[in-house]
Amino acid sequence: MSFTGIWPALVSPLDVAGNVDVRATERLVELLLQADIGGLYVCGGTGEGVLLSREQRRQIAETVVGVVGGQVPVMVHIGALTTREAVALAQDAVAVGADAISAVPPFYYAYTFEAIKSHYRALATATALPLYVYYIPGATGNPMTVAQLLEICGLDGVAGFKYTSQDMLFFSEVMAQRDMTRVNVLSGPDELCMLCQMLGADGAIGTTYNIAPRLFSDIRAATLAGKVVAARELHWRANRIIQVLHKYGVIPGIKAALRVLGIDVGQGVPPMPPITGETLHAFERDMRTAGLFELRDRPALSPQAGDAARGRLA
């Protein structure tokens, strides 16, 4: 199985009590399905997976799979502090009907490569689902060499990796050395989407795709068609929006962006700071200046539009 296209790294909608907001999750997924996405990545970094309980992670995954109904593949992130917990999350992913699983390397402690490899071997053999390495060394503190990453990708059951790093030399090398018939690659940094597709990524998983999936689909299509000037213009347009997210914090920012577009997904998991009051107004002004409200992805609704209008795209 090879995954391609633009995959929103889905936010995890929460209510004021911090519980999973099932209806908001359903609404967001319904909206994204209308944008010709390649798949959905659930409970990853954008989805605050490691900040949620096992029960919450399963509930979100189950809700997403139920709404998707096989229209696109669903990949569930199962990364956790221990191998035992990650295996349990992998089994939950199977139970709810996910199409694939993904996991960051063990984090917090410094682990040897053999320990990391052993961890992935356990996850790969825990289920029959294809496993994707989520390579994000800046967050896990456990970087690998190109050879080590490809060695893990050579394990039975490992289908590929998601690459989230600013090191494009590393990415270029791993793409040059990978077995293209076996190792499926999905890029991570939204601001590097165009560059990663140029270097041969099969698709992309990203935060901003929650609010601008078609913009990134256009970037990818233009890049693959060799229309570099057009792709570059779209890339710059996307990066103006990304810069606003970085200014306010990516997780609080993406949830605030959905809120101002009429999809209330709540706040982040504490201690993730909320964006409210005057800060929210400033955020909305900055997003307007960045061009968010001019995108063809923009939901055709307002906060007062009601459920009947939700799920439509402009």
C-alpha positions in Angstrom: 0.0 0.0 0.0 1.3 3.4 -1.0 -0.2 6.6 0.4 -0.2 9.8 -1.6 -1.7 13.3 -1.7 -2.4 15.9 0.9 -3.2 14.6 4.4 -4.5 17.0 7.1 -2.9 16.3 10.4 -6.2 16.5 12.1 -6.7 18.7 15.2 -8.4 17.0 18.2 -11.6 18.9 19.0 -12.2 19.3 22.7 -15.0 20.8 24.7 -14.6 23.3 27.6 -14.2 20.4 30.0 -11.4 18.9 28.0 -13.4 16.0 26.7 -13.5 14.9 23.1 -16.1 16.9 21.1 -17.5 14.2 18.9 -19.8 16.5 16.9 -17.0 19.0 16.1 -14.8 16.1 15.1 -17.4 14.8 12.7 -18.1 18.3 11.3 -14.4 19.0 10.6 -13.9 15.6 9.0 -17.0 16.1 6.8 -15.6 19.4 5.7 -12.2 18.1 4.9 -13.6 15.2 2.9 -15.0 17.6 0.4 -11.6 19.0 -0.3 -10.2 15.9 -2.2 -7.7 15.1 0.5 -5.5 12.0 0.3 -6.1 10.8 3.8 -6.3 11.8 7.4 -3.5 11.6 10.1 -5.1 11.3 13.6 -3.7 12.1 17.0 -0.3 13.2 15.8 1.5 16.3 16.9 -1.2 18.6 15.6 -3.8 16.3 17.3 -2.0 16.5 20.6 -2.0 12.8 20.8 0.7 12.4 23.5 -1.3 14.8 25.7 -4.5 12.8 25.5 -5.5 9.7 27.4 -5.7 6.3 25.7 -9.5 6.5 25.8 -9.6 9.9 24.2 -7.2 8.8 21.4 -9.3 5.8 20.7 -12.5 7.8 20.7 -11.1 10.3 18.2 -9.8 7.6 15.9 -13.1 5.7 16.1 -15.1 8.9 15.3 -12.9 9.8 12.3 -12.9 6.3 10.9 -16.7 6.2 11.3 -17.2 9.5 9.4 -14.7 8.7 6.7 -16.4 5.3 5.9 -13.5 4.2 3.7 -13.5 7.3 1.4 -9.9 8.0 2.3 -7.3 6.1 4.4 -6.9 7.0 8.0 -3.5 6.7 9.7 -3.5 6.8 13.5 -0.5 8.0 15.5 0.3 5.6 18.4 3.5 7.1 19.7 3.9 6.9 23.4 6.5 6.9 26.2 6.6 3.1 26.5 6.5 0.3 24.0 3.7 -1.4 26.0 1.5 1.7 25.7 2.2 2.2 22.0 1.3 -1.5 21.3 -2.0 -1.0 23.2 -2.7 2.0 21.1 -1.8 0.0 17.9 -4.4 -2.6 18.9 -7.0 0.1 19.5 -6.3 1.4 16.0 -7.0 -2.1 14.6 -10.2 -2.3 16.6 -11.6 0.9 15.3 -10.8 0.1 11.7 -7.8 2.4 10.9 -5.8 1.8 7.7 -2.3 2.4 9.1 -0.4 3.4 12.2 2.4 5.7 12.8 4.7 6.4 15.8 7.4 8.8 16.9 10.5 7.2 18.3 10.7 6.7 22.0 11.2 10.2 23.6 12.2 12.0 26.7 15.1 9.7 27.5 18.1 9.2 25.3 17.9 5.8 23.7 20.4 3.8 21.7 19.6 3.0 18.1 19.2 -0.7 19.0 16.5 0.3 21.6 14.7 2.4 19.1 14.9 -0.3 16.5 13.6 -2.8 19.0 10.7 -0.5 19.8 9.7 -0.2 16.1 10.0 -4.0 15.6 7.6 -4.5 18.4 5.1 -2.1 17.0 5.4 -3.5 13.5 4.7 -7.0 14.7 1.9 -6.0 17.0 -0.7 -5.7 14.2 -1.0 -6.3 10.5 -1.4 -2.6 9.8 1.4 -0.9 7.9 3.5 1.1 10.3 5.0 4.5 9.5 8.0 6.0 11.4 7.2 9.6 12.4 10.7 11.1 12.2 10.7 14.3 14.2 14.0 14.6 15.9 13.5 18.2 17.1 10.6 16.9 19.4 11.8 13.5 20.4 15.5 14.3 21.0 16.5 11.0 19.4 17.9 11.7 15.9 19.0 9.0 13.5 21.4 8.9 10.6 20.1 8.3 7.1 21.3 4.7 7.3 19.5 4.1 10.6 16.2 5.5 9.4 16.3 3.4 6.3 17.3 0.4 8.4 14.1 0.7 10.4 12.1 1.2 7.2 13.5 -2.1 6.1 11.8 -4.0 9.0 8.9 -6.2 8.1 5.7 -4.3 8.6 7.2 -0.8 8.3 5.8 0.8 5.1 7.6 4.2 5.2 8.0 7.4 7.2 6.7 10.8 7.9 9.5 13.4 7.8 9.3 16.4 10.0 12.6 18.3 10.1 14.1 21.4 8.6 17.2 19.4 7.5 16.7 19.2 3.8 20.2 17.7 3.2 19.2 14.8 5.3 15.9 14.5 3.5 17.6 14.7 0.1 20.0 11.9 1.1 17.3 9.6 2.4 15.2 10.1 -0.7 18.2 9.4 -2.9 18.9 6.1 -1.0 15.4 4.8 -0.3 13.9 1.8 -2.1 11.1 3.6 -4.0 9.2 0.3 -4.5 9.0 -0.2 -0.7 9.5 2.9 1.3 6.5 5.3 1.2 7.4 8.9 2.2 5.1 11.6 3.4 6.6 15.1 4.2 5.8 16.9 7.4 6.8 20.6 7.6 4.1 22.6 5.9 6.5 25.4 4.9 8.6 22.8 3.0 5.8 21.0 1.2 6.8 22.2 -2.2 10.5 21.4 -1.7 9.8 17.9 -0.3 7.5 17.1 -3.3 10.2 18.2 -5.6 12.6 15.8 -3.9 10.2 12.9 -4.5 7.9 12.8 -1.4 4.8 10.7 -2.2 2.6 13.1 -0.3 2.4 15.4 2.7 0.9 15.5 6.2 0.5 18.9 7.7 -1.2 21.2 10.2 -2.2 24.0 7.9 -4.1 21.5 5.7 -6.9 21.6 8.3 -7.7 25.1 6.9 -6.2 25.1 3.5 -6.1 21.6 2.0 -6.9 22.7 -1.5 -4.1 25.3 -1.5 -1.6 22.6 -0.6 -3.1 20.2 -3.2 -2.5 22.9 -5.8 1.1 23.3 -4.6 1.7 19.6 -5.0 -0.1 19.4 -8.3 1.8 22.3 -9.8 5.1 20.9 -8.5 4.5 17.5 -10.0 3.5 19.1 -13.3 6.8 21.0 -13.4 5.1 24.3 -13.1 7.7 25.7 -10.8 6.8 29.4 -11.0 3.1 28.7 -10.2 4.1 26.3 -7.4 6.4 28.9 -5.9 3.7 31.6 -5.9 1.3 29.2 -4.1 4.1 28.2 -1.8 4.7 31.9 -0.8 1.0 32.3 -0.3 0.8 29.4 2.0 3.8 30.5 4.0 2.2 33.8 4.8 -0.5 31.9 6.6 2.0 29.6 8.3 3.9 32.5 9.6 0.8 33.7 11.5 0.5 30.3 13.0 4.1 30.4 14.1 3.6 33.9 15.6 0.8 32.8 17.9 1.8 29.1 18.4 1.0 26.4 15.9 -1.5 24.3 18.0 -3.3 27.3 19.6 -3.2 29.0 16.2 -4.7 26.3 14.1 -7.5 25.8 16.5 -8.1 29.6 16.6 -8.1 29.6 12.7 -10.8 27.0 12.6 -12.8 29.0 15.2 -12.7 32.2 13.1 -13.7 30.1 10.1 -16.8 28.9 12.0 -15.6 25.5 13.2 -15.2 25.6 17.0 -12.8 22.8 18.0 -12.1 24.2 21.4 -8.7 25.0 22.9 -5.5 23.0 23.2 -4.7 20.6 26.1 -3.3 22.6 29.1 -0.6 23.8 29.4 -1.2 24.7 25.8 -2.2 28.4 26.0 -5.6 29.5 24.6 -6.1 32.3 22.1 -9.0 34.4 23.3 -10.2 38.0 23.7 -8.1 40.7 22.1 -5.4 38.2 21.1 -8.0 36.3 19.1 -9.1 39.6 17.4 -5.4 40.3 16.5 -5.0 36.8 15.3 -8.0 37.2 13.0 -6.6 40.5 11.6 -3.3 38.9 10.9 -4.9 35.9 9.2 -7.0 38.3 7.1 -3.9 40.1 6.0 -2.2 36.8 5.2 -5.0 35.9 2.9 -6.7 33.1 4.8 -10.2 34.4 4.0 -9.5 34.6 0.3 -8.8 30.9 -0.1 -11.2 28.7 -2.0 -11.0 26.3 1.0 -12.8 28.9 3.2 -16.0 27.4 4.7 -19.1 29.1 3.4 -20.4 29.8 6.9 -20.2 32.2 9.7 -20.3 31.5 13.5 -24.1 32.2 13.3 -24.7 30.2 10.1 -25.9 27.1 12.0 -25.4 23.4 11.4 -27.3 23.4 8.1 -24.5 25.4 6.5 -21.6 23.5 8.0 -19.6 21.1 5.9 -19.8 23.3 2.7 -16.7 24.8 1.1 -16.6 28.1 -0.7 
